[in-house]
Amino acid sequence: MSEINNKVFETNDLVERVILAGISTNDADDTNDSLDELEELAKTAGAVVVGRLIQNREAPHPGTYLGKGKIEELADMLDAANATGVICDDELSPAQMANLEDALNAKVMDRTLLILDIFAQRASTREGKIQVELAQLRYRATRLVGLGRSLSRLGGGIGTRGPGENKLEMDRRLIKVRISQLKKELEEVKCHREVARKQRSRNPVPVVSIVGYTNAGKSTLLNTLTGANVLEEDKLFATLDPTTRSLELESGQQILLTDTVGFIRKLPHHLVNAFRSTLEEAKYADVIIHMVDASNPQMDAQIHVVYDTLRQLEIKDKTIITAFNKMDIVRAAGQETVLKDFGADYTVYVSAKQRESLKPLLDTIEKVLREQKVLVEQVFDYKDAGQIAVIRKYGQLLEEEYRDDGIYVKAYVPADTCAQLQLLENN
């Protein structure tokens, strides 16, 4: 709240009114669907969408993104709707953004800038804030050239000559220094993450990573199964920072369940690079749960985006359990479509928020983990009874019988744990 000349202004009430603009390159593309998602992103960022415009072109105009006629139409729409800015559905070049702003005399943003802004709002941990700032600076560094008068020298003549640097050169140098500093800080955080991973590998508790399109219900599933109390909102990118919680399965098997940042179409490469260490949590998982919003009309496209992002991160050869979520909404809408994910090894149908049909998911996790284990039948000497606790913690104990000659155990045990127990037995 600000007070000027005895008048009070509510600065929090200032809301941007924006018009969305996109390019459709062929009749079969999904520009309308992409703009629907862009509208959700704008709402998440706190803006109000008051209109949209789509131009049919073979490719975006290299200088202004939109053609001359559509720019004039967009200018009229801005005036008529009293809009404060435009958000374009693609990443604009510095020249496109500057030329479009000059032509419209209005603020112009692109999809990448919008997503970066949302990430900046949502980041809460030190790592998340570093990653977001790094992505923002990399984005801005490519846009210093062409930003016009705001970064230009004040003018020639007296007082401007000498060994000093102009504003553009100074900003570029400062951004370069800050990026270097952030990369060092992020490397330190990455080292801590790798240490934690190594500690987990020494204690062979299986890791199950939850991935999926943003707003598919990943955090809801984690909260429902573990009581993690992670933020849940019906908004895109409600949570950014990965959360890991312990979960005990019905058999007594302990696992670590990890939530990850959501994926989205046209995910800016600046963010993929900055969040690589976070996104790569799935690379070190024993099992991947792929959460899918079954109620979303763009479900198939979202599934494709998730698999494409996993390929970018070189995450492969993992057992994938696809959980079609929000089935309560699907049933309420009377949708009878058979839901399939041909990239999954297993498929289940759940409603995480309503706590429905979660047992089949947990049973499937146990089945997958069991397939990754060795069946052990052995009699342990009573002096080695401590090894039974190890089996109970890291494996699945099927039978346990106390006999005269020792403790008979039948269990599924991870290969690493099996080797460790054999070594202890030999010693």
N, C-alpha and C positions, 0 to 999 in steps of 0.2 A: 504494500500500500504506500502511495506517495502523496505528499501534501505540498501543493504549489498555490500561492496566492489565496490561502485559506480554503482551497477547494480540494476535496479528497477524490482520488482516482483509484479504482480497483484494478490494478495491473493484471491480476490473475484472470480477469474477465475478458481480456483481449484475446479473441479467438480468430485465427486465420480462416478466411473464406477462400476456397481454392476451386479451380476448374482443372479437371484431368484431361490430358491429351495423349493420344496414342497413334501409332501407325499400323495399318493393316496391309500386309504385303501380298496376301492372297485370300480367296474366299474361305479357305479351309483353316485359317489360323484361329487362334483363341484370344484375339485382342479384347473382345468384350469381357471374357472371363478374367483376363489379366487386369483389366480396368476395375472389375469388381473387387479383385484382391487389392489393387492399389487404393481403392476407396477405404477398405478395411485398414490398410496401413496408415492412411491419412487420419482416420478416426482414432487409431491407436496413438498417433502422434499429437492428437488434440485439435486437429483441423476439422472444418465443416466443408463437405463437398457440395458445391452449388451448381455443378454442371459438368458435362464431359463432351469431348470432341474427338472424333476418329477420322483420320484421312486415309484414303486408299491410295497407296503409292507403291511402286516397285521396291523402293528403299527410302529411308529417311533422307531429307535434303541435307547435303553435306555442310551447308553453312548455317541453316536456320532450323533444322529438324523438320519443320512443317513448310509447305509451299506458301507462296505469297498470298494466294486467295484465302487459305485457311487461317493464316496469321491475322488477316483483316477480320475474318469471321470471329476469331478468338478474341480480338480486341473489343469487338462489339459485345460479345458475351461477358467479358470482364466488366464493362460499363453497366450493362443491363442488370447483372447479378450483384453489383457492388462488391466484386471479388478482389482479394488482395494479392493473389498470386496464381501461378500455374504449376502443376506437377506433371512432368512428362514420364511416360511409362518405361522409357529406356534410359540408359546412361548417356548423358550428353557430353559432347566434346567441349573444351573450354570455349572454342569459337562459336559453337551452336548456342551455348548458354548465354554468352555475352551478346550475340546478335539478336537472339530472341528477346532478351530483356530490353535491348534498345528499341526493337520494333514494337513491343507491347507497352513499354514504359511501366513494367510491373515486375515483381519478384518472380523468378523462374527457378524451379527445383527439378531434380530428376529422381528416379526411383532409388538410385544408390544413396543420394543425400538424405532422402526420407528414411531409409532403413538405418543409416548411420545415426540419424537423430533419435530414432526409437531405441537403438542399442545404447546410446549415450544416456537416455532416460532410465533404462532398465538395469544397467550395470551397477552392481552393489559391492562386489568383492574387489580387492586390489588387482587381482589378475584380470577380471572383467573390465575394469576401468582402463588398465594399461592396454589391453587388446583393442578396445574401442577407440582410444585416443590415437593409437598407432594406425588404425585403419583410416580414421578421419584425416590425419596428417598426410598419409600416402595419397589419399584422394585429393586433398587440397594442393599438394605439391605439384600435381600434374595440371592444376588449374591456375597457377600463378600467372602464366603467360596468357595475355588476352583479357585480364580482368579490368583493364581500362584505367580510368582516371584515378580510382581509389588507391591504386598501387603505383602510380606514376610519379616522376620527379615534379616538383612544384613549378619548375620552369627554368629557363636559362638565365644567364646574366650574373650580376654581382651576388655573391653569397651562395651560389650553387656550384661553383667550380672547385676543384681540389681533389684530394685523394679519397674522399668519402664515397660511399656506395649509395645508390638510389634505394627507394623503398622496396622495390621488387627484388633486387639482389639481396637486401638485408633479410627480407622475409624468407627467401629461399634458403639462405644460410642458416637462419634460426630454426627453420623446420628440419633441415638436414641434421643439425646438431641434436634437436629434440628426438627425432626418429632414432638416431644412433643410441641415445640414452635410454629410450623406451625399449629398444631391442635388447639391450644389456639387462634391463630389469626383467623383461619377459623371459630371457634365457635363464635367469636365476630362478624364477618361478617354475620354469620348465624342468630345471634340475631337481627342484623339490618334488615335483610331480613324479619324475622318474624314480626318485628315491622311494617314494610311497609305493610306486608300482613294484619295485624290487622287493620291498618288504612284504607286499601282498603275495608275490611269487614264492617267497620263502615259507609263507603260511598258505598252503594251497587251497584257499577258499575260492570256489568258482565265482567268476564275475559275469553278471548278466547286464548288458547295456541296453537301455531303451532309446531308440531312435525314431524319427518320424517327422512328418511335415509339421510346421508350426501350428499350434492350436488343435493338435490331434488328440490330446489327452495324456501326454507323457507324465507331466507333473501330477495329474489326478491319479494315475495308476500308482505312482511312487507313494503318494500320500495314503491312498487306500490300503496298500499292502504293508507299508512300514510305519505310517503315522509320521512321515517326515516333516509335515507342516510347511511344505514348499508352497509359494504363492500360486494360486489358481485363479485365472481370469479368462473370460471368453474374449480374449484379445490375442492378436498375433505377437509372438515373442514376449509372453508374460514373464518367462524366466530365461536368463542367459547363462547363469553360472551352474556348472555341473554339480549335482548332489549325489552322494553315495551313502546308502544305508544298508545295514545288515538285516537279513530276513531268514527266518527259520522255516523250512518247508515241512510238510506233514510228516515226512520220514525222519525228521530231526536234522536233516542236511542244512548246513549254514551256507548262505550265498550272500554276495554283495550285489545290490541292485543300484545301478547308476543311471541317472537322468542326464540327458544332453540337450544342448541348444537345438531348437527346431530348424528344419530346412525350409527353403522357400524357392520358388522359381526366380531365375535371374538373381540368385544370391551374389552380391558384389564380390569380385575376386579379392578385393582388399580385405573383406571380412573373412573369407575362406583362409587367406594367408595368416591373418592376425589370430584367428581362433583355431588354427590348425591343431595346436597342442590339446585344446579342449575337445574339439571334434574327434580327435584321434583316440579318445577314451574307448571308442567302439573297437578300435584295432586290437586292443589288448583284452577284449572280452572273450569269454568262452562261448557265450550264446548272445545273440542279438534279438531283442523283441522289437519288431517293427510295428509301431502304433499307426493305425489308419483310421481317419474319420469317415466311417461308412455312410454317414448322413450327408456328406459333402458331394454335390453334383460333379465336382472336379476330382473325385477320388482317384480315378485312373491316372490322370495327369500328375497328381501329387505323388502317387506311388512311383511313377517314372522319375520324378525329380529326386526322390529319396535315393533310389538306386544309382542315379547318375552322380549324385553328390558322394555316395559311398565309393564309387569308382574313382572320382577325382582324388579322394583321400587314400586311394589304394587299399581299401578295406575289402578283402575278399576271402574266400574259403572259410566263411563263418556259417554256422548253423543259424538260420533265420526262422523265427516264429512270428508270423504276421498275426496281429491281434486286431480284428476289425472292431473298432470301438463305437460307442454311441448307438448300439443296436436297439436301445429303447426308443430312440428317435426314429430309427428306420421302421420299426414295427408300428409305431404310432402313425407314421405316414402311409402305412399300407404298402410299402415297397417290397415286392416279392423277388427282386433280382438276386440271382445267385452271385455271391461275392467270391472272387478268386484273386489270388496273387501267385502268378506262375513262377515268380522268383523265390518264393518261400519254400522251406522244407516242411513246415507245419503251419496250419491255419486254425485259429480259434475265433470265437465271436463273443464279445464281452460288452459290458457297460460299466466302465470303471467308476463313474460318479455314483451310479445306483448300486454298486457292489454286486452286480449280476454276472454269473457265469465265470467267476474268477478261478474256481477250482479246476476246470479244464485247462486253463492257462498254466496254473501251478503244476498240475499233473504232467503237462507237456514239458515244462522245464525240467522236472525230475526225470522224465523219460530220456530227454536229450543228454542230461548230465550222466545218467546211468550208462548210456551208450558210449560215453567217453571214459568209462571206468573198467577196471578189471574185477572179475568175480573171484573172491578169495574165500577158501574154506581151509581153516587152520586151527590147530589147538595151541594156545599160548600157555606158557608156564605161568603159574600164579604170580611169580616175581616180576613178570612182564605185563601185569594187568594194566599198567598205565598206557600201553599201546592200544587197548580197547577204547580208551577215551579219545585217542587220536582218530581211530576209525570212525567212532560215533560223530566226531566233529566234522571231519572232512569227507566221509563216505556215507554209505547208506547201510546200516546194520540190519540184516535180514533175520538172523538167528543168533542167539547167545545162550550157551548151555554150560553150566559148571559141572565138571566131571572130576573123577578121582585123579586123572592124569593132567588136568589143566582146564582152561576155558576154551570151549569150542566156539568158533565164530564163523559165520557165513555172512559175507558183506560185499557190496560193490565199493571198490576203493580206487581213487585216482592213481594213475600209473606212477606219478612222482611219489605219492605217499606209500604206495605199495613197495617201491624200491627202497624207501627210507625204512620201512618196517622190516624188510628182509635184511637190510644192513644191520639194524639193531639186533635182530635175531641172531645173526651170524656172530655178532660181537658178544 
